Amino acid sequence: MSRLVETVLPRRLGTGFRWLLGSSWASNLGDGVALAAGPLLVASLTESPFVVALAATLQWLPPLLFGLLAGALSDRLDRRLLVVAVDLARAVMLVVLALALTTRDVPVAVVLATLFALATAEVFADNAAQTLLPMLVRRVDLGVANARLQTGFITMNQLAGPPLGAALFAAGVVWPFASQAVLVALGAVLASRLVLPAHGRRERTGSHLGHDIAEGFRWVRQHAAVRTLVLTIFTFNITFGAAWSVLVLYATERLGMGAVGFGLLTTLSAVGGLAGTAAYGWITRRVSLADLMRIGLVIETLTHLALALTRQAWVAMVIFVVFGAHAFVWGTTSTTVRQRAVPSALQGRVGSVNMVGVFGGLVVGSGIGGALAQRWGVTAPFWFAFVGSAVFVVLIWRELRHIAHADEDPTVEDDRGTDEHRGREEADDGGTGPARR
């Protein structure tokens, strides 16, 4: 047993990492429950594809509206306290929603407003949370640490959470949201145990937030690898958001899968994710980061085409396994690249620029997806996603070469003083173990 614990939670990562991992796993299980329960709740209150897609838009809009502010605050304030306070606020909102649902007469507008408020709070918690790992482990250990966090995200948020959320929803609309409240609160309690070093926030207390935000943008613009990642994720999330905004309707109407079947699709994506992250070290020793990104984008493009063509549930299930492997290999790579390249004092702001790219694309895409589905049916967003992705792959192909040199930036030093060569070996080893788009 001790050997298993050492494999999953290496002692060199420290006690703080274990508290962070526990907090992440608890919160991700709660959010995974909502991943299925949220769309199912909205779909149970309306028959309009546009309103269903609007629910996705309202959950993806807050990062676009508040992401930059969240990043600036993460670099100014105590990051641990920010995560704890916001997650406790989320738990309170979920309790209020669960109590309201006991009346069985909650207008869809109220549900949409609550989902928007929850997503807004999550922006501040997530941005601060993503800055904690580089403060707890050495730069050279970020690969193995991210792999372990990715394991929890896939297992809890994608694998266990959605079917649990769908099952709880089938048992009663109150249960998934009450359960999420408990899990998010537990995550806050575990995060409160962290002890973090300073990250330079005292140096910026006299500056304006606008100046801090602009500094983050300038850094991204000047760093080729991170700039390419942000541009790519923004564009591909337009196409991804268009298709996935109506996924609940695609699963139930076109594939004939019920509520539990919809949750199963996300679960199968997580199965693929586990396979992808388990093989991550082996893959990265044989494929350059640039080629890895290129292959992933081709897989995503073909995923949209295959889903647009098929009517068979089992075919869609296989597709989701393959897509899941791509999505989480991409996620592990892009997160590690960014964390290695960005100085600690800028982690929040650069992360927020990336967040704006992620959710800006999702917001634009979900609006397009809802309109296309309303006019031409649930497969129209998938056809749009295929064509748009194919065009962008051609345009971005050469730019992805910048990724290959992402962790060679001499301006970013490892505060723990470990050499880069050993860091690459440990990152590869971390990727071979069991491991956010």
C-alpha positions in Angstrom: 0.0 0.0 0.0 2.8 2.4 0.9 4.4 1.7 -2.5 1.1 2.6 -4.2 0.8 5.8 -2.3 4.3 6.7 -3.2 3.6 6.1 -6.9 0.5 8.1 -6.9 1.6 10.8 -4.4 5.5 11.0 -4.5 6.9 12.2 -1.3 9.1 14.7 -3.1 5.9 16.7 -4.1 5.3 17.5 -0.4 2.3 17.5 2.0 0.9 20.7 0.5 0.5 19.0 -2.8 -1.6 16.2 -1.2 -3.9 18.8 0.4 -4.2 20.5 -3.0 -4.9 17.2 -4.7 -7.6 16.2 -2.2 -9.3 19.6 -2.6 -9.1 19.3 -6.4 -10.6 15.8 -6.4 -13.5 16.8 -4.1 -14.4 19.9 -6.1 -14.0 18.1 -9.4 -16.4 15.4 -8.3 -19.0 18.0 -7.4 -18.5 19.9 -10.7 -18.7 16.6 -12.6 -22.1 15.9 -11.0 -23.3 19.3 -12.2 -21.8 18.6 -15.7 -24.7 16.3 -16.4 -27.3 17.6 -13.9 -27.2 21.2 -15.1 -28.1 20.6 -18.8 -30.6 18.0 -17.8 -32.3 20.4 -15.4 -32.6 23.1 -18.2 -33.7 20.6 -20.8 -36.5 19.4 -18.3 -37.8 23.0 -18.1 -37.8 23.9 -21.8 -38.1 22.3 -25.2 -36.2 25.1 -27.0 -32.8 24.1 -28.4 -31.9 27.8 -28.2 -32.6 28.0 -24.5 -30.6 24.8 -23.9 -27.6 26.3 -25.8 -28.1 29.6 -23.9 -27.6 27.7 -20.6 -24.2 26.6 -21.9 -23.5 30.2 -23.0 -24.4 31.6 -19.5 -22.0 29.2 -17.9 -19.2 29.9 -20.3 -19.7 33.7 -20.4 -18.4 34.6 -16.9 -14.8 33.7 -17.6 -14.9 36.0 -20.6 -16.4 38.8 -18.6 -14.5 38.4 -15.3 -11.4 36.2 -16.2 -9.0 39.1 -16.5 -10.1 40.6 -13.2 -9.8 37.2 -11.5 -6.3 36.9 -12.8 -5.2 40.3 -11.5 -6.7 39.6 -8.1 -5.0 36.2 -8.0 -1.7 37.9 -8.4 -2.5 40.5 -5.7 -4.3 38.6 -3.0 -3.8 35.6 -0.8 -4.5 32.8 -3.4 -5.4 30.2 -0.8 -7.9 32.4 1.0 -9.4 33.4 -2.4 -10.0 29.8 -3.3 -11.5 28.9 0.1 -13.8 32.0 0.3 -15.2 31.6 -3.2 -15.8 27.9 -3.0 -17.7 28.4 0.3 -19.8 31.0 -1.5 -20.5 28.5 -4.3 -21.6 25.9 -1.7 -24.1 28.4 -0.2 -25.5 29.2 -3.7 -26.0 25.5 -4.4 -27.8 25.0 -1.2 -30.2 27.8 -2.0 -30.8 26.3 -5.5 -31.5 22.9 -4.0 -34.0 24.3 -1.6 -35.7 26.2 -4.4 -36.0 23.1 -6.5 -37.9 21.4 -3.7 -40.9 23.6 -4.6 -40.9 22.0 -8.1 -42.0 25.3 -9.6 -38.7 27.1 -10.4 -38.8 29.2 -13.6 -36.1 28.4 -16.2 -35.0 32.1 -16.0 -34.1 31.6 -12.3 -32.2 28.5 -13.0 -30.2 30.2 -15.8 -29.4 33.1 -13.5 -28.2 30.8 -10.8 -26.0 28.9 -13.2 -24.5 32.2 -14.3 -23.8 33.2 -10.7 -22.2 29.8 -9.9 -20.0 30.0 -13.0 -19.0 33.6 -12.1 -17.8 32.5 -8.7 -16.0 29.5 -10.2 -14.0 31.9 -12.4 -12.3 33.4 -9.4 -11.8 30.0 -7.6 -10.4 28.3 -10.7 -8.0 31.0 -11.7 -6.5 31.2 -8.2 -6.4 27.4 -7.9 -4.4 27.0 -11.1 -1.7 29.2 -9.7 -1.2 27.1 -6.5 0.6 24.1 -8.1 3.7 26.0 -9.2 4.0 27.5 -5.7 4.0 24.0 -4.1 6.2 21.9 -6.3 9.5 22.5 -8.1 9.3 23.5 -11.7 10.9 20.3 -12.8 8.1 18.3 -11.0 5.3 20.1 -12.7 4.9 17.3 -15.3 4.3 14.6 -12.7 2.2 16.9 -10.5 -0.1 17.9 -13.4 -0.4 14.2 -14.3 -1.7 13.4 -10.9 -4.1 16.4 -10.9 -5.3 15.3 -14.3 -6.0 11.8 -12.9 -8.4 13.3 -10.4 -10.0 15.6 -13.0 -10.6 12.8 -15.4 -11.7 10.3 -12.8 -13.9 12.6 -10.7 -15.1 15.3 -13.1 -15.4 13.3 -16.2 -15.7 9.6 -15.3 -17.5 9.4 -12.0 -19.3 12.7 -11.8 -21.5 12.9 -14.9 -23.2 9.4 -14.5 -23.6 10.1 -10.8 -25.1 13.4 -11.6 -27.5 11.9 -14.1 -28.5 9.1 -11.7 -29.0 11.6 -8.9 -31.1 13.8 -11.2 -33.2 10.7 -12.1 -33.8 10.1 -8.4 -34.8 13.7 -7.8 -33.8 17.1 -9.1 -32.6 18.3 -5.7 -30.0 15.6 -5.1 -27.3 16.4 -7.6 -27.1 20.1 -6.5 -27.2 19.3 -2.8 -24.4 16.7 -3.3 -22.3 19.3 -5.3 -22.7 21.8 -2.4 -21.2 19.3 0.1 -18.3 18.3 -2.2 -17.4 21.9 -3.1 -17.5 22.8 0.7 -15.2 19.9 1.3 -12.8 21.1 -1.3 -12.7 24.5 0.4 -11.9 22.9 3.8 -9.0 20.9 2.3 -7.6 23.9 0.5 -7.6 25.8 3.8 -4.9 23.5 5.0 -2.4 24.7 2.4 0.7 26.8 3.4 2.0 28.8 0.5 5.1 31.0 -0.1 4.7 34.6 -1.1 4.2 35.3 -4.8 5.3 39.0 -4.9 1.9 40.5 -4.3 3.2 43.2 -2.0 5.3 44.6 -4.9 2.1 45.5 -6.8 -0.1 47.0 -4.1 0.5 50.5 -5.5 -0.3 49.7 -9.1 -3.7 49.8 -10.8 -5.6 46.6 -11.8 -5.7 47.9 -15.4 -1.9 48.1 -15.4 -1.6 44.5 -14.0 -4.0 43.1 -16.6 -2.1 44.9 -19.4 1.2 43.4 -18.1 -0.3 39.9 -18.5 -1.4 40.6 -22.0 2.0 42.0 -23.0 3.8 38.9 -21.6 1.5 36.5 -23.6 2.0 38.6 -26.8 5.8 38.4 -26.4 6.0 34.7 -25.7 5.6 32.7 -28.9 4.6 29.3 -27.4 2.0 30.6 -24.9 0.6 33.1 -27.6 0.2 30.2 -30.0 -1.6 28.1 -27.3 -4.0 30.9 -26.5 -4.8 31.6 -30.2 -5.3 27.9 -30.9 -7.6 27.2 -27.9 -9.7 30.3 -28.7 -10.3 29.3 -32.3 -10.9 25.6 -31.6 -13.2 26.3 -28.8 -15.5 28.2 -31.1 -16.0 25.0 -33.1 -16.0 22.8 -30.0 -18.5 25.1 -28.2 -20.9 25.1 -31.2 -21.1 21.3 -31.2 -21.0 20.7 -27.5 -23.6 23.3 -26.6 -26.3 21.0 -28.0 -24.7 17.7 -27.0 -27.6 16.9 -24.6 -30.0 17.2 -27.5 -27.7 15.3 -29.9 -27.5 12.4 -27.4 -31.2 12.2 -26.6 -32.7 13.0 -29.9 -30.3 11.8 -32.6 -28.7 8.9 -30.8 -31.8 7.9 -28.8 -29.9 7.9 -25.5 -31.7 8.9 -22.3 -30.4 11.1 -19.4 -28.1 8.4 -18.2 -26.9 7.8 -21.7 -25.9 11.5 -22.0 -23.8 11.2 -18.9 -22.3 8.0 -20.3 -20.8 9.9 -23.3 -18.9 12.1 -21.0 -17.8 9.1 -19.0 -16.4 7.4 -22.1 -14.5 10.6 -23.0 -12.9 10.3 -19.6 -12.0 6.7 -20.2 -10.1 7.9 -23.3 -8.6 10.6 -21.2 -7.2 8.1 -18.7 -5.6 6.1 -21.6 -4.2 9.3 -23.1 -2.6 10.6 -19.9 -1.4 7.1 -18.9 0.6 7.0 -22.2 1.6 10.6 -22.0 5.2 10.1 -21.1 5.7 7.4 -23.7 4.1 9.6 -26.3 6.1 12.7 -25.5 9.4 10.8 -25.7 8.6 9.8 -29.2 6.6 12.7 -30.6 7.6 16.4 -30.5 5.2 18.8 -28.8 4.5 20.5 -32.1 3.6 17.3 -33.8 1.6 16.2 -30.8 -0.5 19.4 -31.1 -0.9 18.9 -34.8 -2.1 15.3 -34.4 -4.5 16.3 -31.7 -6.1 19.0 -33.8 -6.6 16.6 -36.7 -8.3 14.2 -34.4 -10.6 16.9 -33.1 -11.5 18.0 -36.6 -12.4 14.4 -37.6 -14.4 13.9 -34.4 -16.8 16.6 -35.5 -17.2 15.0 -38.9 -17.8 11.5 -37.5 -20.4 12.7 -35.1 -22.2 14.7 -37.8 -22.5 11.5 -39.9 -23.4 8.8 -37.4 -26.8 7.9 -35.9 -25.4 4.9 -34.0 -24.9 5.3 -30.3 -22.1 2.7 -30.2 -20.2 4.5 -32.9 -20.5 7.8 -31.0 -19.2 6.1 -27.9 -16.1 4.9 -29.6 -15.6 8.4 -31.0 -15.8 9.9 -27.5 -13.2 7.6 -26.2 -10.7 8.7 -28.9 -11.7 12.4 -28.5 -11.1 12.1 -24.7 -7.6 10.8 -25.2 -6.8 13.8 -27.5 -8.5 16.3 -25.2 -6.6 15.4 -22.1 -3.2 14.9 -23.7 -3.7 18.4 -25.1 -4.7 19.7 -21.7 -1.7 18.2 -19.9 0.7 19.5 -22.5 -0.7 23.1 -22.6 -1.0 23.4 -18.8 2.6 22.2 -18.2 4.0 24.4 -21.0 2.3 27.5 -19.5 3.3 26.8 -15.9 6.9 26.2 -16.8 7.1 29.3 -19.0 5.4 31.8 -16.7 7.0 33.5 -13.7 5.1 32.9 -10.4 4.1 36.6 -10.0 2.4 36.5 -13.4 0.7 33.0 -13.2 -2.7 34.4 -12.4 -2.8 37.0 -15.1 -1.3 34.9 -17.9 -3.7 32.1 -16.8 -6.6 34.6 -17.1 -5.6 35.5 -20.6 -5.7 31.8 -21.5 -9.0 31.5 -19.7 -10.5 34.3 -21.8 -9.3 32.5 -24.9 -10.9 29.3 -23.7 -14.2 30.6 -22.8 -14.3 33.4 -25.3 -14.3 30.7 -27.9 -16.9 28.6 -26.1 -19.3 31.6 -25.8 -19.0 32.5 -29.4 -19.4 28.9 -30.4 -22.4 28.1 -28.2 -24.3 31.1 -29.7 -23.5 29.8 -33.2 -24.4 26.3 -32.2 -27.8 27.2 -30.7 -28.8 29.3 -33.8 -27.7 26.6 -36.2 -29.5 23.8 -34.3 -32.7 26.0 -34.0 -32.6 26.5 -37.8 -31.2 23.3 -39.3 -31.3 20.6 -36.6 -28.8 19.2 -34.0 -26.2 18.0 -36.5 -25.7 21.5 -38.1 -23.4 22.6 -35.3 -21.2 19.5 -35.8 -20.9 20.3 -39.6 -19.9 23.8 -38.7 -17.4 22.5 -36.3 -15.8 20.2 -38.8 -15.5 22.8 -41.5 -14.2 25.5 -39.2 -11.7 23.2 -37.5 -10.3 22.0 -40.9 -9.7 25.5 -42.1 -7.9 26.5 -38.9 -5.7 23.5 -38.9 -4.4 24.5 -42.2 -3.8 28.1 -41.1 -2.1 27.3 -37.7 -0.1 24.3 -38.8 3.3 26.1 -39.1 2.8 28.3 -36.0 2.6 25.2 -33.8 6.4 24.8 -34.2 6.7 27.4 -31.4 5.4 24.8 -28.9 8.5 22.7 -29.3 10.7 25.4 -27.6 8.2 26.4 -24.9 10.2 25.3 -21.8 13.5 26.6 -23.0 12.8 30.2 -21.9 15.9 31.3 -19.9 14.0 34.0 -18.1 12.0 31.5 -16.0 14.1 30.1 -13.2 13.3 27.2 -10.9 13.3 28.6 -7.4 14.2 25.1 -6.1 17.4 25.0 -8.2 17.1 21.7 -10.0 18.6 21.4 -13.4 16.4 21.3 -16.6 17.7 17.9 -17.8 16.5 16.1 -14.7 13.2 18.0 -14.9 12.5 16.6 -18.4 13.2 13.1 -17.2 10.8 13.5 -14.2 8.1 15.1 -16.4 8.3 12.1 -18.7 8.1 9.7 -15.8 5.1 11.6 -14.3 3.3 11.3 -17.6 3.5 7.6 -17.6 1.5 7.3 -14.4 -2.3 7.4 -14.2 -3.2 11.1 -14.9 -8.9 20.6 -18.1 -9.5 21.1 -21.6 
